[in-house]
Amino acid sequence: MNNTKQYTTWESLPDALTAAHIAEFLCISRKTVYELFKLDVEHGGIPNFEIGTSKRVEKSDLEMWVAEQKQKKSSSRAV
């Protein structure tokens, strides 16, 4: 059984991401990804769009979201 991660770098990710892609890349559960999809972007949610009943995220949106989360964390430490 091969347990190596397929998505380990930004370059390895496809341009349109599923919850499974994001979960593997960020090392979090798919359930957590879906919970983040439900949150408003203003409250820390991951920006996403629907294709039918499936949710997708543009890779560039995920990159910006991760950067924003890191910025929020570093800003809260400075206070």
N, CA, C and O of each residue as an XYZ file, in Angstrom:
316
protein
N       0.846     -1.188      0.000
C       0.000      0.000      0.000
C       0.887      1.245      0.000
O       1.823      1.343      0.794
N       0.599      2.178     -0.873
C       1.386      3.391     -1.028
C       0.672      4.547     -0.334
O      -0.404      4.963     -0.766
N       1.268      5.066      0.741
C       0.659      6.149      1.507
C       1.317      7.499      1.240
O       1.115      8.439      2.008
N       2.093      7.614      0.177
C       2.739      8.892     -0.101
C       1.711      9.883     -0.621
O       0.777      9.532     -1.341
N       1.920     11.143     -0.227
C       1.020     12.196     -0.664
C       1.323     12.580     -2.106
O       2.485     12.694     -2.497
N       0.281     12.775     -2.886
C       0.437     13.179     -4.277
C       0.596     14.692     -4.398
O       1.299     15.176     -5.285
N      -0.057     15.438     -3.504
C      -0.066     16.895     -3.594
C       0.751     17.474     -2.447
O       0.248     17.652     -1.338
N       2.004     17.762     -2.726
C       2.908     18.253     -1.683
C       3.434     19.653     -1.964
O       4.006     20.280     -1.073
N       3.255     20.156     -3.176
C       3.706     21.503     -3.528
C       2.584     22.209     -4.266
O       1.661     21.574     -4.778
N       2.675     23.538     -4.315
C       1.671     24.299     -5.068
C       1.649     23.862     -6.527
O       0.587     23.790     -7.146
N       2.829     23.571     -7.073
C       2.923     23.187     -8.477
C       2.261     21.847     -8.752
O       1.810     21.601     -9.871
N       2.194     20.982     -7.760
C       1.597     19.658     -7.957
C       0.069     19.687     -7.938
O      -0.576     18.720     -8.343
N      -0.504     20.788     -7.471
C      -1.963     20.895     -7.394
C      -2.566     21.259     -8.748
O      -1.968     22.029     -9.499
N      -3.744     20.718     -9.071
C      -4.435     21.149    -10.291
C      -4.977     22.568    -10.112
O      -5.016     23.081     -8.993
N      -5.388     23.192    -11.194
C      -5.902     24.566    -11.132
C      -7.262     24.658    -10.445
O      -7.555     25.662     -9.796
N      -8.093     23.629    -10.578
C      -9.394     23.574     -9.896
C      -9.316     22.462     -8.855
O      -9.123     21.293     -9.188
N      -9.469     22.844     -7.591
C      -9.254     21.919     -6.489
C     -10.559     21.400     -5.901
O     -11.550     22.126     -5.823
N     -10.547     20.147     -5.492
C     -11.664     19.555     -4.756
C     -11.331     19.613     -3.263
O     -10.215     19.955     -2.872
N     -12.315     19.275     -2.450
C     -12.079     19.195     -1.007
C     -10.994     18.173     -0.695
O     -10.192     18.376      0.217
N     -10.965     17.083     -1.443
C      -9.947     16.043     -1.224
C      -8.552     16.574     -1.506
O      -7.621     16.291     -0.752
N      -8.390     17.344     -2.584
C      -7.084     17.946     -2.890
C      -6.630     18.838     -1.736
O      -5.493     18.746     -1.273
N      -7.532     19.694     -1.285
C      -7.201     20.655     -0.229
C      -6.883     19.929      1.072
O      -5.920     20.271      1.758
N      -7.686     18.934      1.409
C      -7.472     18.180      2.643
C      -6.103     17.521      2.640
O      -5.380     17.577      3.635
N      -5.749     16.902      1.533
C      -4.442     16.246      1.455
C      -3.316     17.263      1.539
O      -2.347     17.054      2.269
N      -3.429     18.354      0.807
C      -2.382     19.357      0.760
C      -2.163     20.021      2.119
O      -1.023     20.224      2.535
N      -3.257     20.360      2.814
C      -3.159     21.049      4.097
C      -3.083     20.103      5.295
O      -2.926     20.544      6.434
N      -3.196     18.795      5.030
C      -3.159     17.782      6.104
C      -4.276     18.013      7.122
O      -4.053     17.987      8.332
N      -5.485     18.240      6.598
C      -6.673     18.356      7.432
C      -7.728     17.422      6.854
O      -7.555     16.895      5.755
N      -8.815     17.216      7.582
C      -9.856     16.308      7.108
C     -10.717     16.981      6.038
O     -10.803     18.207      5.970
N     -11.347     16.158      5.209
C     -12.290     16.703      4.221
C     -13.457     17.375      4.933
O     -13.991     18.373      4.450
N     -13.850     16.835      6.070
C     -14.943     17.443      6.844
C     -14.590     18.880      7.209
O     -15.426     19.776      7.092
N     -13.364     19.100      7.648
C     -12.925     20.454      7.995
C     -12.945     21.357      6.769
O     -13.335     22.521      6.868
N     -12.533     20.841      5.620
C     -12.562     21.635      4.389
C     -13.999     22.046      4.075
O     -14.254     23.207      3.755
N     -14.940     21.103      4.166
C     -16.338     21.437      3.887
C     -16.888     22.440      4.892
O     -17.712     23.280      4.531
N     -16.451     22.368      6.137
C     -16.869     23.367      7.133
C     -16.328     24.739      6.758
O     -17.025     25.742      6.915
N     -15.091     24.795      6.262
C     -14.512     26.065      5.816
C     -15.211     26.595      4.569
O     -15.287     27.807      4.373
N     -15.725     25.695      3.719
C     -16.500     26.122      2.549
C     -17.782     26.818      2.976
O     -18.232     27.747      2.306
N     -18.371     26.385      4.076
C     -19.645     26.937      4.541
C     -19.497     28.327      5.152
O     -20.441     29.116      5.144
N     -18.316     28.624      5.678
C     -18.087     29.931      6.296
C     -18.004     31.026      5.236
O     -17.522     30.796      4.127
N     -18.479     32.217      5.590
C     -18.282     33.369      4.718
C     -16.791     33.652      4.626
O     -16.050     33.453      5.588
N     -16.364     34.110      3.474
C     -14.955     34.429      3.263
C     -14.496     35.473      4.281
O     -13.360     35.420      4.752
N     -15.370     36.419      4.622
C     -15.029     37.465      5.586
C     -14.761     36.897      6.976
O     -14.117     37.546      7.801
N     -15.253     35.688      7.235
C     -15.070     35.056      8.545
C     -14.094     33.884      8.478
O     -14.123     33.003      9.338
N     -13.235     33.869      7.468
C     -12.195     32.852      7.392
C     -12.514     31.668      6.505
O     -11.750     30.703      6.472
N     -13.625     31.714      5.784
C     -13.987     30.618      4.894
C     -13.148     30.590      3.634
O     -12.632     31.614      3.187
N     -13.020     29.401      3.069
C     -12.285     29.239      1.810
C     -13.210     29.620      0.658
O     -14.305     29.068      0.552
N     -12.796     30.558     -0.219
C     -13.629     30.911     -1.365
C     -13.789     29.701     -2.288
O     -12.821     29.003     -2.588
N     -15.012     29.469     -2.726
C     -15.278     28.300     -3.568
C     -16.433     28.588     -4.506
O     -17.148     29.578     -4.350
N     -16.606     27.711     -5.479
C     -17.720     27.817     -6.413
C     -18.277     26.422     -6.649
O     -17.623     25.422     -6.350
N     -19.486     26.364     -7.187
C     -20.139     25.080     -7.406
C     -20.205     24.738     -8.881
O     -20.422     25.597     -9.736
N     -20.012     23.458     -9.153
C     -20.280     22.878    -10.462
C     -21.275     21.769    -10.170
O     -20.910     20.691     -9.700
N     -22.526     22.051    -10.454
C     -23.582     21.121    -10.043
C     -23.636     21.111     -8.525
O     -23.827     22.155     -7.902
N     -23.469     19.946     -7.930
C     -23.455     19.849     -6.472
C     -22.041     19.773     -5.912
O     -21.858     19.687     -4.697
N     -21.044     19.803     -6.785
C     -19.652     19.710     -6.356
C     -19.067     21.092     -6.103
O     -19.343     22.039     -6.840
N     -18.269     21.198     -5.070
C     -17.591     22.455     -4.752
C     -16.167     22.389     -5.299
O     -15.516     21.345     -5.251
N     -15.701     23.509     -5.812
C     -14.343     23.614     -6.334
C     -13.724     24.926     -5.858
O     -14.427     25.878     -5.520
N     -12.407     24.952     -5.840
C     -11.646     26.135     -5.436
C     -10.552     26.347     -6.462
O      -9.849     25.408     -6.836
N     -10.408     27.591     -6.921
C      -9.290     27.894     -7.815
C      -8.011     27.895     -6.988
O      -7.984     28.411     -5.870
N      -6.958     27.317     -7.543
C      -5.690     27.226     -6.829
C      -5.228     28.608     -6.363
O      -4.742     28.748     -5.241
N      -5.373     29.617     -7.203
C      -4.938     30.968     -6.830
C      -5.731     31.489     -5.627
O      -5.178     32.206     -4.793
N      -7.018     31.138     -5.525
C      -7.824     31.541     -4.372
C      -7.343     30.851     -3.096
O      -7.310     31.468     -2.032
N      -6.970     29.577     -3.199
C      -6.460     28.867     -2.037
C      -5.127     29.466     -1.596
O      -4.883     29.615     -0.399
N      -4.268     29.810     -2.548
C      -2.985     30.422     -2.204
C      -3.203     31.736     -1.453
O      -2.531     32.000     -0.456
N      -4.141     32.557     -1.930
C      -4.446     33.824     -1.256
C      -5.034     33.565      0.128
O      -4.697     34.263      1.084
N      -5.919     32.559      0.243
C      -6.543     32.233      1.524
C      -5.486     31.811      2.544
O      -5.518     32.261      3.689
N      -4.557     30.958      2.139
C      -3.493     30.510      3.041
C      -2.652     31.709      3.482
O      -2.322     31.838      4.662
N      -2.308     32.578      2.545
C      -1.517     33.766      2.882
C      -2.267     34.653      3.871
O      -1.663     35.194      4.797
N      -3.579     34.809      3.685
C      -4.390     35.619      4.603
C      -4.422     34.994      5.994
O      -4.360     35.708      6.995
N      -4.518     33.675      6.065
C      -4.543     33.002      7.369
C      -3.217     33.206      8.092
O      -3.189     33.435      9.301
N      -2.127     33.123      7.347
C      -0.810     33.339      7.941
C      -0.675     34.789      8.420
O      -0.114     35.048      9.485
N      -1.193     35.728      7.623
C      -1.128     37.143      7.991
C      -1.945     37.405      9.257
O      -1.494     38.121     10.151
N      -3.138     36.829      9.332
C      -3.981     37.007     10.527
C      -3.260     36.477     11.766
O      -3.294     37.100     12.827
N      -2.609     35.328     11.622
C      -1.907     34.708     12.750
C      -0.746     35.599     13.202
O      -0.561     35.816     14.399
N       0.031     36.111     12.250
C       1.168     36.936     12.629
C       0.706     38.284     13.188
O       1.368     38.846     14.061
N      -0.413     38.805     12.699
C      -0.958     40.074     13.221
C      -1.441     39.905     14.645
O      -1.260     40.802     15.468
N      -2.055     38.764     14.953
C      -2.568     38.553     16.299
C      -1.434     38.357     17.305
O      -1.596     38.657     18.487
N      -0.297     37.860     16.845
C       0.866     37.689     17.730
C       1.507     39.031     18.058
O       2.078     39.200     19.135
N       1.415     39.979     17.139
C       2.059     41.283     17.321
C       1.322     42.143     18.336
O       1.883     43.115     18.841
N       0.076     41.804     18.641
C      -0.733     42.635     19.553
C      -0.382     42.369     20.978
O      -0.959     42.976     21.879
